[in-house]
Amino acid sequence: MVKKNACIFISGFGSNLKSLIHKSRDPVFPIKIKLIISNNAKAVGILHAKKNSIPYLIINTKKRTYENLIFKEIKKNKISIICLAGYMKIIPKNFIDKVNKKIINIHPSLLPKFKGLNTFERVLKKSEKKTGCTVHFVNSMLDSGKTIVQKSFYINQNDNLKTLKEKTQKLEHLAYPEAIIKIFRYR
Ligand code: GRF
């Protein structure tokens, strides 16, 4: 099986990155992680890049040249798919158009509900019965592209911010690889 080259964008902890690295060791998992990009030099997730000897790049989004740097790397590494995994910057429309690759994201809610930040707080405040996570294609609007995979669980009375986050992330680590398999299944 010829694997597609992937680039993972992170900003923080990198638990989704870790699970994707783990999955990508499976010979039948459709991607190989060629590059990790972080906009945060202190992102804990960078440790996963180092531990697994995966090249990584730290970008400074305040610099005008940062997009060109990414384009160059994406071309050089023959990247077919960009996976946003806790990347805390909005991807500008001109970037999406110019890069012209599949870009997918994972969000900790049942989209279209609770787009944006502080999802768990808002889910609890609204006394939702269910919550979960969504892997979706990225378009120019925040958390709005077509859904690829969604996973949910029922919230119980004892759930709080911490338990919601834990339960959601557990599902995320299943949903993200599943979405990638789904995208490349018929290609
Ligand atoms: C995840 O909950 C994801 O849904 C959101 O950011 C978080 C990243 O977590 N976009 P991690 O860095 O993968 O641990």
Backbone and ligand atoms as CSV (ligand in chain L), in Angstrom:
chain,resi,resn,atom,element,x,y,z
A,1,MET,N,N,0.838,-1.199,0.000
A,1,MET,CA,C,0.000,0.000,0.000
A,1,MET,C,C,0.875,1.253,0.000
A,2,VAL,N,N,0.572,2.169,-0.937
A,2,VAL,CA,C,1.341,3.418,-0.953
A,2,VAL,C,C,0.647,4.424,-0.037
A,3,LYS,N,N,1.366,4.824,0.986
A,3,LYS,CA,C,0.767,5.755,1.942
A,3,LYS,C,C,0.821,7.178,1.411
A,4,LYS,N,N,-0.182,7.970,1.790
A,4,LYS,CA,C,-0.191,9.393,1.446
A,4,LYS,C,C,0.604,10.145,2.512
A,5,ASN,N,N,1.293,11.176,2.084
A,5,ASN,CA,C,2.057,11.969,3.032
A,5,ASN,C,C,1.156,12.984,3.737
A,6,ALA,N,N,1.288,13.037,5.061
A,6,ALA,CA,C,0.441,13.958,5.843
A,6,ALA,C,C,1.298,14.933,6.632
A,7,CYS,N,N,0.718,16.097,6.861
A,7,CYS,CA,C,1.346,17.101,7.719
A,7,CYS,C,C,0.345,17.406,8.835
A,8,ILE,N,N,0.794,17.347,10.077
A,8,ILE,CA,C,-0.110,17.594,11.204
A,8,ILE,C,C,0.230,18.961,11.806
A,9,PHE,N,N,-0.797,19.788,11.980
A,9,PHE,CA,C,-0.614,21.109,12.594
A,9,PHE,C,C,-1.068,21.040,14.055
A,10,ILE,N,N,-0.228,21.515,14.952
A,10,ILE,CA,C,-0.598,21.505,16.378
A,10,ILE,C,C,-0.309,22.875,17.010
A,11,SER,N,N,-0.847,23.060,18.214
A,11,SER,CA,C,-0.503,24.249,18.997
A,11,SER,C,C,-0.202,23.898,20.446
A,12,GLY,N,N,-0.630,22.700,20.879
A,12,GLY,CA,C,-0.547,22.441,22.319
A,12,GLY,C,C,-0.118,21.046,22.689
A,13,PHE,N,N,-0.996,20.360,23.395
A,13,PHE,CA,C,-0.646,19.109,24.060
A,13,PHE,C,C,-0.291,17.974,23.096
A,14,GLY,N,N,-1.073,17.852,22.039
A,14,GLY,CA,C,-0.725,16.873,21.010
A,14,GLY,C,C,-1.168,15.445,21.273
A,15,SER,N,N,-2.259,15.264,22.037
A,15,SER,CA,C,-2.703,13.880,22.261
A,15,SER,C,C,-3.263,13.273,20.976
A,16,ASN,N,N,-3.910,14.080,20.137
A,16,ASN,CA,C,-4.387,13.558,18.843
A,16,ASN,C,C,-3.216,13.231,17.938
A,17,LEU,N,N,-2.194,14.088,17.973
A,17,LEU,CA,C,-0.987,13.813,17.193
A,17,LEU,C,C,-0.399,12.474,17.620
A,18,LYS,N,N,-0.313,12.275,18.940
A,18,LYS,CA,C,0.268,11.034,19.467
A,18,LYS,C,C,-0.516,9.822,18.950
A,19,SER,N,N,-1.841,9.928,18.988
A,19,SER,CA,C,-2.622,8.774,18.537
A,19,SER,C,C,-2.461,8.571,17.026
A,20,LEU,N,N,-2.317,9.644,16.264
A,20,LEU,CA,C,-2.114,9.487,14.809
A,20,LEU,C,C,-0.739,8.893,14.499
A,21,ILE,N,N,0.268,9.288,15.277
A,21,ILE,CA,C,1.614,8.712,15.076
A,21,ILE,C,C,1.536,7.202,15.314
A,22,HIS,N,N,0.858,6.852,16.409
A,22,HIS,CA,C,0.723,5.442,16.760
A,22,HIS,C,C,0.029,4.674,15.620
A,23,LYS,N,N,-1.103,5.227,15.162
A,23,LYS,CA,C,-1.880,4.572,14.095
A,23,LYS,C,C,-1.075,4.448,12.805
A,24,SER,N,N,-0.282,5.498,12.520
A,24,SER,CA,C,0.397,5.515,11.219
A,24,SER,C,C,1.507,4.462,11.126
A,25,ARG,N,N,1.819,3.845,12.250
A,25,ARG,CA,C,2.796,2.739,12.204
A,25,ARG,C,C,2.177,1.483,11.602
A,26,ASP,N,N,0.859,1.437,11.583
A,26,ASP,CA,C,0.157,0.294,11.006
A,26,ASP,C,C,0.327,0.333,9.483
A,27,PRO,N,N,0.867,-0.734,8.893
A,27,PRO,CA,C,1.130,-0.699,7.444
A,27,PRO,C,C,-0.112,-0.434,6.599
A,28,VAL,N,N,-1.300,-0.748,7.123
A,28,VAL,CA,C,-2.487,-0.502,6.294
A,28,VAL,C,C,-3.189,0.828,6.626
A,29,PHE,N,N,-2.645,1.588,7.552
A,29,PHE,CA,C,-3.213,2.925,7.806
A,29,PHE,C,C,-2.754,3.837,6.664
A,30,PRO,N,N,-3.689,4.612,6.058
A,30,PRO,CA,C,-3.361,5.250,4.768
A,30,PRO,C,C,-2.368,6.425,4.782
A,31,ILE,N,N,-1.958,6.916,5.942
A,31,ILE,CA,C,-1.025,8.061,5.893
A,31,ILE,C,C,0.308,7.786,6.591
A,32,LYS,N,N,1.282,8.549,6.112
A,32,LYS,CA,C,2.596,8.585,6.762
A,32,LYS,C,C,2.783,10.037,7.209
A,33,ILE,N,N,3.160,10.254,8.458
A,33,ILE,CA,C,3.325,11.631,8.935
A,33,ILE,C,C,4.736,12.106,8.566
A,34,LYS,N,N,4.785,13.022,7.604
A,34,LYS,CA,C,6.076,13.482,7.082
A,34,LYS,C,C,6.564,14.722,7.822
A,35,LEU,N,N,5.594,15.490,8.350
A,35,LEU,CA,C,5.978,16.781,8.934
A,35,LEU,C,C,4.961,17.198,9.987
A,36,ILE,N,N,5.471,17.848,11.038
A,36,ILE,CA,C,4.588,18.402,12.068
A,36,ILE,C,C,4.878,19.900,12.130
A,37,ILE,N,N,3.813,20.687,12.114
A,37,ILE,CA,C,3.993,22.143,12.170
A,37,ILE,C,C,3.318,22.665,13.429
A,38,SER,N,N,4.045,23.485,14.169
A,38,SER,CA,C,3.457,24.093,15.376
A,38,SER,C,C,3.644,25.603,15.316
A,39,ASN,N,N,2.602,26.316,15.713
A,39,ASN,CA,C,2.736,27.770,15.785
A,39,ASN,C,C,3.194,28.186,17.189
A,40,ASN,N,N,3.455,27.170,18.032
A,40,ASN,CA,C,3.818,27.451,19.412
A,40,ASN,C,C,5.085,26.667,19.751
A,41,ALA,N,N,6.156,27.405,19.979
A,41,ALA,CA,C,7.452,26.759,20.232
A,41,ALA,C,C,7.418,25.937,21.514
A,42,LYS,N,N,6.456,26.279,22.402
A,42,LYS,CA,C,6.407,25.558,23.690
A,42,LYS,C,C,5.380,24.425,23.691
A,43,ALA,N,N,4.811,24.126,22.537
A,43,ALA,CA,C,3.787,23.071,22.479
A,43,ALA,C,C,4.363,21.744,22.967
A,44,VAL,N,N,3.691,21.135,23.932
A,44,VAL,CA,C,4.141,19.843,24.458
A,44,VAL,C,C,4.177,18.799,23.332
A,45,GLY,N,N,3.256,18.964,22.375
A,45,GLY,CA,C,3.168,18.021,21.253
A,45,GLY,C,C,4.463,17.870,20.470
A,46,ILE,N,N,5.301,18.877,20.488
A,46,ILE,CA,C,6.573,18.802,19.746
A,46,ILE,C,C,7.428,17.626,20.258
A,47,LEU,N,N,7.224,17.294,21.536
A,47,LEU,CA,C,7.976,16.160,22.109
A,47,LEU,C,C,7.674,14.862,21.355
A,48,HIS,N,N,6.415,14.739,20.879
A,48,HIS,CA,C,6.069,13.521,20.121
A,48,HIS,C,C,6.826,13.488,18.790
A,49,ALA,N,N,7.023,14.667,18.204
A,49,ALA,CA,C,7.794,14.734,16.962
A,49,ALA,C,C,9.228,14.288,17.252
A,50,LYS,N,N,9.795,14.839,18.317
A,50,LYS,CA,C,11.186,14.528,18.658
A,50,LYS,C,C,11.354,13.049,18.973
A,51,LYS,N,N,10.474,12.540,19.849
A,51,LYS,CA,C,10.550,11.131,20.277
A,51,LYS,C,C,10.476,10.173,19.102
A,52,ASN,N,N,9.690,10.553,18.102
A,52,ASN,CA,C,9.447,9.644,16.970
A,52,ASN,C,C,10.253,10.018,15.729
A,53,SER,N,N,11.202,10.930,15.925
A,53,SER,CA,C,12.081,11.384,14.830
A,53,SER,C,C,11.295,11.833,13.595
A,54,ILE,N,N,10.239,12.591,13.834
A,54,ILE,CA,C,9.470,13.144,12.715
A,54,ILE,C,C,9.884,14.619,12.580
A,55,PRO,N,N,10.231,15.061,11.374
A,55,PRO,CA,C,10.637,16.459,11.221
A,55,PRO,C,C,9.526,17.414,11.662
A,56,TYR,N,N,9.910,18.495,12.309
A,56,TYR,CA,C,8.916,19.481,12.722
A,56,TYR,C,C,9.412,20.882,12.417
A,57,LEU,N,N,8.421,21.758,12.300
A,57,LEU,CA,C,8.719,23.140,11.942
A,57,LEU,C,C,7.928,24.037,12.881
A,58,ILE,N,N,8.608,25.021,13.441
A,58,ILE,CA,C,7.885,25.974,14.282
A,58,ILE,C,C,7.690,27.245,13.474
A,59,ILE,N,N,6.449,27.677,13.368
A,59,ILE,CA,C,6.177,28.853,12.541
A,59,ILE,C,C,5.785,30.034,13.430
A,60,ASN,N,N,6.067,31.205,12.932
A,60,ASN,CA,C,5.663,32.421,13.636
A,60,ASN,C,C,4.601,33.103,12.775
A,61,THR,N,N,3.345,32.959,13.196
A,61,THR,CA,C,2.239,33.453,12.362
A,61,THR,C,C,2.182,34.982,12.336
A,62,LYS,N,N,3.026,35.624,13.134
A,62,LYS,CA,C,3.066,37.096,13.093
A,62,LYS,C,C,3.916,37.580,11.924
A,63,LYS,N,N,4.761,36.677,11.428
A,63,LYS,CA,C,5.622,37.041,10.294
A,63,LYS,C,C,4.847,36.883,8.992
A,64,ARG,N,N,4.982,37.849,8.096
A,64,ARG,CA,C,4.242,37.821,6.822
A,64,ARG,C,C,4.614,36.617,5.952
A,65,THR,N,N,5.854,36.143,6.171
A,65,THR,CA,C,6.380,35.092,5.288
A,65,THR,C,C,5.982,33.669,5.703
A,66,TYR,N,N,5.243,33.548,6.804
A,66,TYR,CA,C,5.042,32.195,7.331
A,66,TYR,C,C,4.251,31.287,6.387
A,67,GLU,N,N,3.295,31.865,5.654
A,67,GLU,CA,C,2.492,31.022,4.751
A,67,GLU,C,C,3.360,30.466,3.621
A,68,ASN,N,N,4.244,31.305,3.093
A,68,ASN,CA,C,5.136,30.840,2.020
A,68,ASN,C,C,6.035,29.707,2.484
A,69,LEU,N,N,6.463,29.832,3.725
A,69,LEU,CA,C,7.309,28.792,4.309
A,69,LEU,C,C,6.537,27.470,4.348
A,70,ILE,N,N,5.281,27.535,4.761
A,70,ILE,CA,C,4.461,26.316,4.816
A,70,ILE,C,C,4.257,25.753,3.401
A,71,PHE,N,N,3.912,26.615,2.438
A,71,PHE,CA,C,3.718,26.145,1.051
A,71,PHE,C,C,4.933,25.380,0.561
A,72,LYS,N,N,6.093,25.972,0.831
A,72,LYS,CA,C,7.341,25.363,0.372
A,72,LYS,C,C,7.523,23.967,0.957
A,73,GLU,N,N,7.276,23.869,2.254
A,73,GLU,CA,C,7.444,22.576,2.941
A,73,GLU,C,C,6.438,21.541,2.461
A,74,ILE,N,N,5.237,22.020,2.187
A,74,ILE,CA,C,4.178,21.106,1.745
A,74,ILE,C,C,4.511,20.541,0.366
A,75,LYS,N,N,5.055,21.403,-0.459
A,75,LYS,CA,C,5.469,20.972,-1.794
A,75,LYS,C,C,6.653,20.001,-1.697
A,76,LYS,N,N,7.642,20.437,-0.928
A,76,LYS,CA,C,8.863,19.640,-0.787
A,76,LYS,C,C,8.575,18.231,-0.272
A,77,ASN,N,N,7.662,18.151,0.685
A,77,ASN,CA,C,7.352,16.851,1.306
A,77,ASN,C,C,6.204,16.106,0.610
A,78,LYS,N,N,5.763,16.639,-0.524
A,78,LYS,CA,C,4.670,16.002,-1.298
A,78,LYS,C,C,3.478,15.635,-0.408
A,79,ILE,N,N,3.024,16.616,0.346
A,79,ILE,CA,C,1.927,16.403,1.295
A,79,ILE,C,C,0.586,16.312,0.558
A,80,SER,N,N,-0.208,15.296,0.899
A,80,SER,CA,C,-1.533,15.135,0.291
A,80,SER,C,C,-2.648,15.600,1.224
A,81,ILE,N,N,-2.369,15.571,2.518
A,81,ILE,CA,C,-3.429,15.940,3.469
A,81,ILE,C,C,-2.835,16.679,4.665
A,82,ILE,N,N,-3.549,17.728,5.080
A,82,ILE,CA,C,-3.158,18.479,6.281
A,82,ILE,C,C,-4.193,18.168,7.359
A,83,CYS,N,N,-3.702,17.714,8.525
A,83,CYS,CA,C,-4.615,17.401,9.632
A,83,CYS,C,C,-4.380,18.406,10.750
A,84,LEU,N,N,-5.392,19.192,11.050
A,84,LEU,CA,C,-5.281,20.129,12.161
A,84,LEU,C,C,-5.655,19.365,13.430
A,85,ALA,N,N,-4.761,19.381,14.410
A,85,ALA,CA,C,-4.998,18.611,15.633
A,85,ALA,C,C,-4.706,19.525,16.827
A,86,GLY,N,N,-5.717,20.313,17.178
A,86,GLY,CA,C,-5.529,21.282,18.253
A,86,GLY,C,C,-4.726,22.478,17.797
A,87,TYR,N,N,-4.834,22.794,16.502
A,87,TYR,CA,C,-4.135,23.977,15.973
A,87,TYR,C,C,-5.040,25.187,16.224
A,88,MET,N,N,-4.545,26.135,16.999
A,88,MET,CA,C,-5.407,27.197,17.521
A,88,MET,C,C,-5.446,28.466,16.670
A,89,LYS,N,N,-5.128,28.341,15.386
A,89,LYS,CA,C,-5.185,29.507,14.494
A,89,LYS,C,C,-6.205,29.235,13.410
A,90,ILE,N,N,-6.874,30.301,12.983
A,90,ILE,CA,C,-7.807,30.137,11.875
A,90,ILE,C,C,-7.009,30.071,10.579
A,91,ILE,N,N,-7.384,29.131,9.707
A,91,ILE,CA,C,-6.674,28.986,8.428
A,91,ILE,C,C,-7.319,29.961,7.435
A,92,PRO,N,N,-6.554,30.944,6.941
A,92,PRO,CA,C,-7.153,31.934,6.037
A,92,PRO,C,C,-7.613,31.319,4.706
A,93,LYS,N,N,-8.672,31.899,4.132
A,93,LYS,CA,C,-9.251,31.360,2.891
A,93,LYS,C,C,-8.211,31.291,1.770
A,94,ASN,N,N,-7.387,32.322,1.658
A,94,ASN,CA,C,-6.389,32.322,0.574
A,94,ASN,C,C,-5.383,31.178,0.739
A,95,PHE,N,N,-5.137,30.805,1.996
A,95,PHE,CA,C,-4.239,29.672,2.253
A,95,PHE,C,C,-4.902,28.376,1.779
A,96,ILE,N,N,-6.181,28.206,2.141
A,96,ILE,CA,C,-6.910,26.987,1.755
A,96,ILE,C,C,-6.911,26.854,0.230
A,97,ASP,N,N,-7.198,27.980,-0.465
A,97,ASP,CA,C,-7.256,27.957,-1.934
A,97,ASP,C,C,-5.884,27.662,-2.529
A,98,LYS,N,N,-4.894,28.355,-1.992
A,98,LYS,CA,C,-3.563,28.241,-2.583
A,98,LYS,C,C,-2.944,26.854,-2.342
A,99,VAL,N,N,-3.125,26.330,-1.158
A,99,VAL,CA,C,-2.481,25.053,-0.840
A,99,VAL,C,C,-3.168,23.902,-1.604
A,100,ASN,N,N,-4.486,24.058,-1.818
A,100,ASN,CA,C,-5.234,23.128,-2.671
A,100,ASN,C,C,-5.010,21.649,-2.315
A,101,LYS,N,N,-5.046,21.362,-1.029
A,101,LYS,CA,C,-4.931,19.974,-0.534
A,101,LYS,C,C,-6.112,19.738,0.400
A,102,LYS,N,N,-6.314,18.474,0.737
A,102,LYS,CA,C,-7.351,18.189,1.736
A,102,LYS,C,C,-6.865,18.754,3.073
A,103,ILE,N,N,-7.737,19.493,3.746
A,103,ILE,CA,C,-7.411,19.973,5.090
A,103,ILE,C,C,-8.564,19.541,5.997
A,104,ILE,N,N,-8.226,18.830,7.077
A,104,ILE,CA,C,-9.281,18.381,7.985
A,104,ILE,C,C,-8.961,18.820,9.409
A,105,ASN,N,N,-10.010,18.862,10.244
A,105,ASN,CA,C,-9.852,19.358,11.608
A,105,ASN,C,C,-10.662,18.484,12.550
A,106,ILE,N,N,-10.269,18.479,13.824
A,106,ILE,CA,C,-11.087,17.808,14.842
A,106,ILE,C,C,-11.571,18.837,15.842
A,107,HIS,N,N,-12.865,18.735,16.165
A,107,HIS,CA,C,-13.468,19.720,17.072
A,107,HIS,C,C,-14.194,18.979,18.207
A,108,PRO,N,N,-14.061,19.488,19.448
A,108,PRO,CA,C,-14.629,18.744,20.582
A,108,PRO,C,C,-16.113,19.020,20.835
A,109,SER,N,N,-16.933,18.934,19.808
A,109,SER,CA,C,-18.388,19.047,20.014
A,109,SER,C,C,-19.083,18.352,18.854
A,110,LEU,N,N,-20.389,18.225,18.995
A,110,LEU,CA,C,-21.180,17.650,17.913
A,110,LEU,C,C,-21.576,18.790,16.980
A,111,LEU,N,N,-20.671,19.126,16.072
A,111,LEU,CA,C,-20.954,20.231,15.147
A,111,LEU,C,C,-22.241,19.911,14.378
A,112,PRO,N,N,-23.074,20.877,14.015
A,112,PRO,CA,C,-22.803,22.312,14.058
A,112,PRO,C,C,-23.004,22.978,15.424
A,113,LYS,N,N,-23.239,22.154,16.466
A,113,LYS,CA,C,-23.391,22.764,17.788
A,113,LYS,C,C,-22.021,23.166,18.339
A,114,PHE,N,N,-21.974,24.248,19.059
A,114,PHE,CA,C,-20.803,24.692,19.811
A,114,PHE,C,C,-19.518,24.833,18.993
A,115,LYS,N,N,-19.622,25.626,17.935
A,115,LYS,CA,C,-18.402,25.983,17.187
A,115,LYS,C,C,-17.548,26.886,18.070
A,116,GLY,N,N,-16.265,26.951,17.787
A,116,GLY,CA,C,-15.403,27.899,18.506
A,116,GLY,C,C,-14.843,27.341,19.802
A,117,LEU,N,N,-14.478,28.258,20.685
A,117,LEU,CA,C,-13.745,27.869,21.902
A,117,LEU,C,C,-14.683,27.548,23.072
A,118,ASN,N,N,-14.089,27.069,24.158
A,118,ASN,CA,C,-14.799,26.789,25.431
A,118,ASN,C,C,-16.033,25.903,25.244
A,119,THR,N,N,-15.889,24.891,24.453
A,119,THR,CA,C,-17.048,24.034,24.136
A,119,THR,C,C,-17.604,23.341,25.389
A,120,PHE,N,N,-16.710,22.790,26.216
A,120,PHE,CA,C,-17.216,21.996,27.355
A,120,PHE,C,C,-18.020,22.863,28.325
A,121,GLU,N,N,-17.547,24.070,28.576
A,121,GLU,CA,C,-18.278,25.006,29.450
A,121,GLU,C,C,-19.679,25.237,28.895
A,122,ARG,N,N,-19.740,25.464,27.574
A,122,ARG,CA,C,-21.029,25.791,26.956
A,122,ARG,C,C,-21.963,24.583,26.911
A,123,VAL,N,N,-21.376,23.416,26.693
A,123,VAL,CA,C,-22.183,22.181,26.678
A,123,VAL,C,C,-22.837,21.985,28.048
A,124,LEU,N,N,-22.054,22.188,29.122
A,124,LEU,CA,C,-22.594,21.999,30.474
A,124,LEU,C,C,-23.656,23.051,30.799
A,125,LYS,N,N,-23.378,24.273,30.414
A,125,LYS,CA,C,-24.298,25.383,30.696
A,125,LYS,C,C,-25.651,25.164,30.021
A,126,LYS,N,N,-25.612,24.568,28.842
A,126,LYS,CA,C,-26.849,24.352,28.072
A,126,LYS,C,C,-27.564,23.066,28.484
A,127,SER,N,N,-26.989,22.368,29.465
A,127,SER,CA,C,-27.554,21.086,29.921
A,127,SER,C,C,-27.864,20.136,28.761
A,128,GLU,N,N,-26.879,19.976,27.890
A,128,GLU,CA,C,-27.042,19.069,26.745
A,128,GLU,C,C,-27.139,17.621,27.245
A,129,LYS,N,N,-27.874,16.802,26.505
A,129,LYS,CA,C,-27.980,15.370,26.871
A,129,LYS,C,C,-26.763,14.600,26.368
A,130,LYS,N,N,-26.287,15.026,25.186
A,130,LYS,CA,C,-25.179,14.315,24.540
A,130,LYS,C,C,-24.101,15.300,24.130
A,131,THR,N,N,-22.890,14.819,24.021
A,131,THR,CA,C,-21.845,15.612,23.370
A,131,THR,C,C,-20.878,14.637,22.699
A,132,GLY,N,N,-19.773,15.156,22.167
A,132,GLY,CA,C,-18.845,14.271,21.467
A,132,GLY,C,C,-17.847,15.064,20.654
A,133,CYS,N,N,-17.450,14.507,19.525
A,133,CYS,CA,C,-16.444,15.181,18.701
A,133,CYS,C,C,-16.785,15.015,17.224
A,134,THR,N,N,-16.206,15.890,16.417
A,134,THR,CA,C,-16.462,15.873,14.975
A,134,THR,C,C,-15.147,16.049,14.228
A,135,VAL,N,N,-14.916,15.195,13.219
A,135,VAL,CA,C,-13.810,15.439,12.285
A,135,VAL,C,C,-14.464,15.961,11.005
A,136,HIS,N,N,-13.955,17.085,10.515
A,136,HIS,CA,C,-14.620,17.722,9.360
A,136,HIS,C,C,-13.590,18.330,8.412
A,137,PHE,N,N,-14.023,18.520,7.159
A,137,PHE,CA,C,-13.173,19.248,6.221
A,137,PHE,C,C,-13.150,20.720,6.632
A,138,VAL,N,N,-12.039,21.375,6.335
A,138,VAL,CA,C,-11.892,22.787,6.705
A,138,VAL,C,C,-12.284,23.649,5.513
A,139,ASN,N,N,-13.167,24.601,5.756
A,139,ASN,CA,C,-13.446,25.615,4.738
A,139,ASN,C,C,-13.167,26.987,5.349
A,140,SER,N,N,-13.585,28.023,4.647
A,140,SER,CA,C,-13.162,29.349,5.122
A,140,SER,C,C,-13.947,29.828,6.349
A,141,MET,N,N,-14.974,29.082,6.739
A,141,MET,CA,C,-15.716,29.491,7.945
A,141,MET,C,C,-15.375,28.580,9.126
A,142,LEU,N,N,-15.366,29.165,10.301
A,142,LEU,CA,C,-14.917,28.455,11.498
A,142,LEU,C,C,-15.752,27.192,11.774
A,143,ASP,N,N,-15.082,26.042,11.878
A,143,ASP,CA,C,-15.711,24.772,12.263
A,143,ASP,C,C,-16.979,24.468,11.453
A,144,SER,N,N,-16.919,24.721,10.144
A,144,SER,CA,C,-18.143,24.639,9.337
A,144,SER,C,C,-18.095,23.697,8.140
A,145,GLY,N,N,-16.945,23.106,7.826
A,145,GLY,CA,C,-16.875,22.242,6.631
A,145,GLY,C,C,-17.625,20.931,6.828
A,146,LYS,N,N,-17.712,20.176,5.744
A,146,LYS,CA,C,-18.479,18.915,5.739
A,146,LYS,C,C,-17.951,17.912,6.794
A,147,THR,N,N,-18.887,17.310,7.506
A,147,THR,CA,C,-18.510,16.324,8.528
A,147,THR,C,C,-18.033,15.017,7.877
A,148,ILE,N,N,-16.951,14.456,8.435
A,148,ILE,CA,C,-16.440,13.164,7.955
A,148,ILE,C,C,-16.840,12.068,8.953
A,149,VAL,N,N,-16.551,12.306,10.221
A,149,VAL,CA,C,-16.912,11.345,11.276
A,149,VAL,C,C,-17.351,12.124,12.510
A,150,GLN,N,N,-18.395,11.611,13.153
A,150,GLN,CA,C,-18.835,12.228,14.415
A,150,GLN,C,C,-19.050,11.093,15.415
A,151,LYS,N,N,-18.616,11.304,16.654
A,151,LYS,CA,C,-18.837,10.288,17.701
A,151,LYS,C,C,-19.416,10.965,18.930
A,152,SER,N,N,-20.346,10.305,19.600
A,152,SER,CA,C,-21.013,10.973,20.728
A,152,SER,C,C,-21.140,10.058,21.939
A,153,PHE,N,N,-21.424,10.672,23.065
A,153,PHE,CA,C,-21.733,9.914,24.284
A,153,PHE,C,C,-22.763,10.696,25.089
A,154,TYR,N,N,-23.468,9.981,25.981
A,154,TYR,CA,C,-24.451,10.652,26.833
A,154,TYR,C,C,-23.766,11.275,28.046
A,155,ILE,N,N,-24.205,12.472,28.367
A,155,ILE,CA,C,-23.629,13.170,29.523
A,155,ILE,C,C,-24.409,12.714,30.758
A,156,ASN,N,N,-23.698,12.421,31.852
A,156,ASN,CA,C,-24.462,12.083,33.061
A,156,ASN,C,C,-24.343,13.204,34.101
A,157,GLN,N,N,-25.164,13.077,35.137
A,157,GLN,CA,C,-25.281,14.143,36.151
A,157,GLN,C,C,-23.964,14.504,36.818
A,158,ASN,N,N,-23.091,13.514,36.941
A,158,ASN,CA,C,-21.821,13.766,37.642
A,158,ASN,C,C,-20.740,14.350,36.750
A,159,ASP,N,N,-21.019,14.466,35.459
A,159,ASP,CA,C,-19.976,14.977,34.568
A,159,ASP,C,C,-19.646,16.433,34.865
A,160,ASN,N,N,-18.378,16.746,34.724
A,160,ASN,CA,C,-17.909,18.125,34.906
A,160,ASN,C,C,-16.932,18.425,33.773
A,161,LEU,N,N,-16.315,19.602,33.821
A,161,LEU,CA,C,-15.415,19.991,32.729
A,161,LEU,C,C,-14.344,18.940,32.465
A,162,LYS,N,N,-13.785,18.450,33.585
A,162,LYS,CA,C,-12.670,17.498,33.461
A,162,LYS,C,C,-13.138,16.181,32.819
A,163,THR,N,N,-14.252,15.652,33.308
A,163,THR,CA,C,-14.691,14.346,32.782
A,163,THR,C,C,-15.182,14.478,31.336
A,164,LEU,N,N,-15.842,15.603,31.033
A,164,LEU,CA,C,-16.291,15.793,29.640
A,164,LEU,C,C,-15.106,15.817,28.697
A,165,LYS,N,N,-14.065,16.528,29.115
A,165,LYS,CA,C,-12.869,16.628,28.272
A,165,LYS,C,C,-12.229,15.244,28.092
A,166,GLU,N,N,-12.119,14.518,29.199
A,166,GLU,CA,C,-11.499,13.182,29.118
A,166,GLU,C,C,-12.286,12.258,28.193
A,167,LYS,N,N,-13.608,12.256,28.375
A,167,LYS,CA,C,-14.444,11.354,27.565
A,167,LYS,C,C,-14.399,11.764,26.096
A,168,THR,N,N,-14.414,13.075,25.857
A,168,THR,CA,C,-14.396,13.558,24.471
A,168,THR,C,C,-13.070,13.195,23.816
A,169,GLN,N,N,-11.976,13.398,24.540
A,169,GLN,CA,C,-10.669,13.130,23.923
A,169,GLN,C,C,-10.479,11.644,23.622
A,170,LYS,N,N,-11.017,10.811,24.480
A,170,LYS,CA,C,-10.957,9.363,24.232
A,170,LYS,C,C,-11.624,9.049,22.889
A,171,LEU,N,N,-12.756,9.672,22.642
A,171,LEU,CA,C,-13.461,9.466,21.369
A,171,LEU,C,C,-12.694,10.085,20.207
A,172,GLU,N,N,-12.068,11.244,20.471
A,172,GLU,CA,C,-11.291,11.905,19.403
A,172,GLU,C,C,-10.202,10.987,18.867
A,173,HIS,N,N,-9.562,10.265,19.793
A,173,HIS,CA,C,-8.439,9.427,19.382
A,173,HIS,C,C,-8.895,8.244,18.523
A,174,LEU,N,N,-10.198,7.950,18.572
A,174,LEU,CA,C,-10.762,6.931,17.671
A,174,LEU,C,C,-11.277,7.585,16.391
A,175,ALA,N,N,-11.895,8.766,16.562
A,175,ALA,CA,C,-12.569,9.414,15.426
A,175,ALA,C,C,-11.577,9.908,14.368
A,176,TYR,N,N,-10.447,10.441,14.801
A,176,TYR,CA,C,-9.519,11.035,13.817
A,176,TYR,C,C,-8.955,9.965,12.870
A,177,PRO,N,N,-8.404,8.859,13.407
A,177,PRO,CA,C,-7.924,7.824,12.482
A,177,PRO,C,C,-9.043,7.279,11.599
A,178,GLU,N,N,-10.226,7.127,12.181
A,178,GLU,CA,C,-11.358,6.595,11.404
A,178,GLU,C,C,-11.680,7.517,10.219
A,179,ALA,N,N,-11.634,8.820,10.469
A,179,ALA,CA,C,-11.931,9.794,9.405
A,179,ALA,C,C,-10.887,9.698,8.293
A,180,ILE,N,N,-9.637,9.519,8.666
A,180,ILE,CA,C,-8.565,9.429,7.662
A,180,ILE,C,C,-8.735,8.163,6.813
A,181,ILE,N,N,-9.087,7.078,7.468
A,181,ILE,CA,C,-9.337,5.828,6.722
A,181,ILE,C,C,-10.492,6.049,5.753
A,182,LYS,N,N,-11.533,6.714,6.231
A,182,LYS,CA,C,-12.725,6.949,5.396
A,182,LYS,C,C,-12.373,7.783,4.163
A,183,ILE,N,N,-11.567,8.808,4.344
A,183,ILE,CA,C,-11.202,9.688,3.226
A,183,ILE,C,C,-10.466,8.928,2.130
A,184,PHE,N,N,-9.568,8.034,2.530
A,184,PHE,CA,C,-8.719,7.381,1.519
A,184,PHE,C,C,-9.219,5.999,1.100
A,185,ARG,N,N,-10.346,5.566,1.688
A,185,ARG,CA,C,-10.811,4.195,1.448
A,185,ARG,C,C,-10.973,3.866,-0.041
A,186,TYR,N,N,-11.565,4.783,-0.767
A,186,TYR,CA,C,-11.879,4.464,-2.168
A,186,TYR,C,C,-10.897,5.093,-3.143
A,187,ARG,N,N,-9.730,5.475,-2.666
A,187,ARG,CA,C,-8.777,6.117,-3.573
A,187,ARG,C,C,-7.634,5.198,-3.945
L,1,GRF,C1,C,-8.881,18.633,20.956
L,1,GRF,O1,O,-9.863,18.528,21.928
L,1,GRF,C2,C,-9.447,19.066,19.626
L,1,GRF,O2,O,-10.779,18.692,19.461
L,1,GRF,C3,C,-9.356,20.570,19.686
L,1,GRF,O3,O,-8.177,20.826,20.405
L,1,GRF,C4,C,-7.888,19.740,21.278
L,1,GRF,C5,C,-6.479,19.332,21.018
L,1,GRF,O4,O,-6.015,18.382,21.922
L,1,GRF,N1,N,-9.373,21.137,18.356
L,1,GRF,P1,P,-4.612,17.690,21.727
L,1,GRF,O5,O,-3.584,18.798,21.558
L,1,GRF,O6,O,-4.679,16.821,20.511
L,1,GRF,O7,O,-4.387,16.901,22.978
